[in-house]
Amino acid sequence: MTSCNQTLYVIEQAMRSHDNEAAHWLKRVIDLQGSPEGQHHARALAIARAYLEELTGRRADATEHS
């Protein structure tokens, strides 16, 4: 079970993350989206997920072009 403060911490860290941290925080966000506690923050989690997916996608594109 995750508290509201822990959920907000994950969202904040996800939005501050850089390419090398994005996959870690994306997994945490996805886990929270499937939890009852995450439902209270569904919109913020969706925004964080979209941002992190963009970061991980960009990182994958950058490695393919190297």
KAWO-V332009 format. One record per run of one state. SS is the DSSP state (hx for helix, st for strand, lp for the rest). FROM is the first residue (numbers start at 1). TO is the last residue. Records with the same first field share a line. If there is no record, write none. Layout:
SS->FROM-TO + FROM-TO
This chain:
lp->1-3 + 17-18 + 34-36 + 65-66
hx->4-16 + 19-33 + 37-64
